[in-house]
Amino acid sequence: MKMDKTILLVDPRGSEDPVYRQVEQAGYRLVVAQDCPTALISLHQTEPMLVLVDADLDTPLSEFVARIRRAHPKCPVVTLVRAHQSVKASEAMRQGAMDYLLKPFTEEQLLAVVSHAISLHEPIPNMVVASQASRQVLLLAKKAAQTTASVLISGESGTGKERLARYIHDQSCRANGAYVAVNCAAIPESMLESTLFGHAKGAFTGAVASQVGKFELANGGTLLLDEISEMPLDLQAKLLRVIQERELEKLGSNQKVKLDVRIIAATNKDLREEVAKGRFREDLFYRLDVLPLAWPALRERPDDILPLARHFLDKYADGTAFELHPDAARSLLSHPWPGNVRELENVVQRALILARGLVLQPEDLMLPRSIERSFDPQVTSLQASKKCAEFQHVLDTLRRFNGHRQNTADALGVTTRALRYKLAAMREQGIDVNQLVVSG
């Protein structure tokens, strides 16, 4: 269906500013409302692709933005504010506004915002997103892609940080160059330096031939350093030097290799906290944290759950048209997803194996029941916390696999390292994990 290119402008002065004429000249239909009641009627009648809201309204800006989002949740909102109204802009963004423009602004800046708004309506290649939270991150990622600056992606394990990094590469001027991903936690420390920077023949025992490193392979393209927090401190110093000097020396060689590589780093930890604890170099952190992006946990973007589930159904069903029973869909929406998208993918794969028909039932998902029983008295405080459901799910899964950590991590869709963190957090709450697993 062809998109209606209607923009609703809510401004007590109407469209008297000449900058708005450029919007119409660019082929958009501009509908103007000079007060909030008229704007809400126009919103219902026109279903615009974007709402521009001036801060100089009788109604508080954040309150009005919240009303728009309730009435038309998929319509992006951009606020128009002056420099002294920046607090209003921040409050409006907390209510769901996509962005803001500082007045006065140019025609080019206005059209750029309109262009971004259009992109929120269009399918995003290789990404399954429906929630405003996800699309907001992708909007920022697309802006970041147009620069050459380093990007730091943070988010829990399994949220899709690697997919976001690939999206940035694909949207950048380096899209035709190489995209190389390195998981810093999956490579032994003794091998990580030569993996990244390469080595010459005879550089160390076993180096029977020279090897090109990941940096050199990514020349002219993008290098993702996943789980960057797991990199040893001494190697962090060498990485910083390579980033600063834009050249490297292979192990066992004094020949310099010039580099033109876009660095994207990803982490499931708070790097500022790691810096404070002395586990991550502060100077490297600031080199990487030029354009930070926070990828929300799946529980924080519930509108993405069912679209992702249907995507995985299509991916793994071998052309068979499976559907979700409404009760199964409700089960997916009510689950806390401690393993995020990776866990959801595993659940869908498992459900397709267990399915008794073409309509997936709640029991096919094998998700834990809602917590109706109590833990031991020593952990009653845990029940009142928001982590209760997540911890119970981990315990149920551990019991299902008789305490086997690797199988449990695979079922949860997390790494064994992430599982260890969760178990450690449970012990800190006073939960004797081993005893509960055995007694369960």
ChimeraX attribute file (.defattr): number of C-alpha atoms within 10 A of each C-alpha:
attribute: neighborCount
match mode: 1-to-1
recipient: residues
	/A:1	3
	/A:2	4
	/A:3	10
	/A:4	12
	/A:5	15
	/A:6	18
	/A:7	22
	/A:8	22
	/A:9	24
	/A:10	27
	/A:11	21
	/A:12	17
	/A:13	14
	/A:14	15
	/A:15	17
	/A:16	9
	/A:17	9
	/A:18	9
	/A:19	17
	/A:20	17
	/A:21	14
	/A:22	15
	/A:23	18
	/A:24	13
	/A:25	9
	/A:26	9
	/A:27	10
	/A:28	15
	/A:29	15
	/A:30	18
	/A:31	18
	/A:32	20
	/A:33	22
	/A:34	17
	/A:35	16
	/A:36	19
	/A:37	11
	/A:38	12
	/A:39	22
	/A:40	17
	/A:41	12
	/A:42	18
	/A:43	22
	/A:44	12
	/A:45	9
	/A:46	13
	/A:47	18
	/A:48	22
	/A:49	21
	/A:50	25
	/A:51	28
	/A:52	23
	/A:53	27
	/A:54	22
	/A:55	23
	/A:56	16
	/A:57	16
	/A:58	10
	/A:59	13
	/A:60	12
	/A:61	21
	/A:62	21
	/A:63	12
	/A:64	20
	/A:65	25
	/A:66	19
	/A:67	14
	/A:68	24
	/A:69	16
	/A:70	13
	/A:71	13
	/A:72	16
	/A:73	14
	/A:74	17
	/A:75	21
	/A:76	27
	/A:77	26
	/A:78	24
	/A:79	25
	/A:80	24
	/A:81	22
	/A:82	17
	/A:83	11
	/A:84	9
	/A:85	13
	/A:86	16
	/A:87	11
	/A:88	18
	/A:89	25
	/A:90	15
	/A:91	15
	/A:92	25
	/A:93	19
	/A:94	13
	/A:95	19
	/A:96	21
	/A:97	26
	/A:98	24
	/A:99	20
	/A:100	21
	/A:101	21
	/A:102	16
	/A:103	11
	/A:104	12
	/A:105	13
	/A:106	14
	/A:107	14
	/A:108	12
	/A:109	13
	/A:110	16
	/A:111	16
	/A:112	12
	/A:113	18
	/A:114	21
	/A:115	11
	/A:116	18
	/A:117	21
	/A:118	15
	/A:119	15
	/A:120	22
	/A:121	16
	/A:122	9
	/A:123	11
	/A:124	14
	/A:125	9
	/A:126	11
	/A:127	15
	/A:128	17
	/A:129	19
	/A:130	21
	/A:131	17
	/A:132	20
	/A:133	19
	/A:134	21
	/A:135	19
	/A:136	18
	/A:137	16
	/A:138	22
	/A:139	18
	/A:140	15
	/A:141	23
	/A:142	19
	/A:143	15
	/A:144	21
	/A:145	24
	/A:146	14
	/A:147	13
	/A:148	15
	/A:149	16
	/A:150	21
	/A:151	25
	/A:152	27
	/A:153	23
	/A:154	21
	/A:155	18
	/A:156	21
	/A:157	23
	/A:158	24
	/A:159	22
	/A:160	18
	/A:161	26
	/A:162	19
	/A:163	12
	/A:164	20
	/A:165	26
	/A:166	21
	/A:167	20
	/A:168	24
	/A:169	27
	/A:170	19
	/A:171	16
	/A:172	22
	/A:173	15
	/A:174	19
	/A:175	17
	/A:176	11
	/A:177	17
	/A:178	16
	/A:179	22
	/A:180	17
	/A:181	19
	/A:182	19
	/A:183	16
	/A:184	21
	/A:185	17
	/A:186	11
	/A:187	14
	/A:188	10
	/A:189	15
	/A:190	8
	/A:191	10
	/A:192	20
	/A:193	23
	/A:194	21
	/A:195	20
	/A:196	21
	/A:197	23
	/A:198	24
	/A:199	22
	/A:200	20
	/A:201	15
	/A:202	14
	/A:203	17
	/A:204	12
	/A:205	7
	/A:206	8
	/A:207	14
	/A:208	11
	/A:209	10
	/A:210	16
	/A:211	16
	/A:212	15
	/A:213	19
	/A:214	21
	/A:215	28
	/A:216	22
	/A:217	20
	/A:218	21
	/A:219	19
	/A:220	19
	/A:221	23
	/A:222	29
	/A:223	26
	/A:224	27
	/A:225	24
	/A:226	24
	/A:227	21
	/A:228	22
	/A:229	24
	/A:230	18
	/A:231	21
	/A:232	17
	/A:233	14
	/A:234	10
	/A:235	14
	/A:236	20
	/A:237	14
	/A:238	15
	/A:239	18
	/A:240	17
	/A:241	14
	/A:242	17
	/A:243	19
	/A:244	11
	/A:245	11
	/A:246	14
	/A:247	17
	/A:248	23
	/A:249	16
	/A:250	23
	/A:251	20
	/A:252	16
	/A:253	15
	/A:254	10
	/A:255	11
	/A:256	11
	/A:257	14
	/A:258	14
	/A:259	19
	/A:260	16
	/A:261	24
	/A:262	25
	/A:263	21
	/A:264	26
	/A:265	26
	/A:266	26
	/A:267	20
	/A:268	20
	/A:269	16
	/A:270	12
	/A:271	20
	/A:272	15
	/A:273	11
	/A:274	15
	/A:275	16
	/A:276	11
	/A:277	10
	/A:278	11
	/A:279	16
	/A:280	22
	/A:281	21
	/A:282	14
	/A:283	12
	/A:284	18
	/A:285	19
	/A:286	13
	/A:287	17
	/A:288	20
	/A:289	17
	/A:290	13
	/A:291	19
	/A:292	18
	/A:293	20
	/A:294	16
	/A:295	22
	/A:296	18
	/A:297	21
	/A:298	24
	/A:299	18
	/A:300	15
	/A:301	16
	/A:302	18
	/A:303	17
	/A:304	20
	/A:305	24
	/A:306	17
	/A:307	15
	/A:308	19
	/A:309	21
	/A:310	15
	/A:311	14
	/A:312	17
	/A:313	22
	/A:314	15
	/A:315	13
	/A:316	14
	/A:317	14
	/A:318	9
	/A:319	9
	/A:320	10
	/A:321	10
	/A:322	17
	/A:323	16
	/A:324	18
	/A:325	14
	/A:326	13
	/A:327	13
	/A:328	19
	/A:329	18
	/A:330	13
	/A:331	19
	/A:332	22
	/A:333	16
	/A:334	12
	/A:335	19
	/A:336	19
	/A:337	24
	/A:338	26
	/A:339	28
	/A:340	23
	/A:341	23
	/A:342	20
	/A:343	22
	/A:344	26
	/A:345	23
	/A:346	17
	/A:347	21
	/A:348	25
	/A:349	18
	/A:350	15
	/A:351	19
	/A:352	19
	/A:353	12
	/A:354	15
	/A:355	16
	/A:356	11
	/A:357	10
	/A:358	13
	/A:359	16
	/A:360	22
	/A:361	21
	/A:362	19
	/A:363	14
	/A:364	18
	/A:365	23
	/A:366	14
	/A:367	17
	/A:368	16
	/A:369	12
	/A:370	12
	/A:371	12
	/A:372	6
	/A:373	7
	/A:374	11
	/A:375	16
	/A:376	11
	/A:377	8
	/A:378	11
	/A:379	16
	/A:380	15
	/A:381	12
	/A:382	19
	/A:383	16
	/A:384	9
	/A:385	9
	/A:386	10
	/A:387	14
	/A:388	18
	/A:389	20
	/A:390	16
	/A:391	19
	/A:392	19
	/A:393	21
	/A:394	23
	/A:395	21
	/A:396	20
	/A:397	22
	/A:398	25
	/A:399	18
	/A:400	15
	/A:401	14
	/A:402	14
	/A:403	17
	/A:404	12
	/A:405	17
	/A:406	16
	/A:407	16
	/A:408	23
	/A:409	21
	/A:410	16
	/A:411	22
	/A:412	26
	/A:413	24
	/A:414	22
	/A:415	17
	/A:416	16
	/A:417	14
	/A:418	17
	/A:419	20
	/A:420	13
	/A:421	12
	/A:422	16
	/A:423	19
	/A:424	14
	/A:425	14
	/A:426	21
	/A:427	13
	/A:428	10
	/A:429	14
	/A:430	15
	/A:431	20
	/A:432	15
	/A:433	17
	/A:434	15
	/A:435	9
	/A:436	15
	/A:437	17
	/A:438	11
	/A:439	8
	/A:440	12
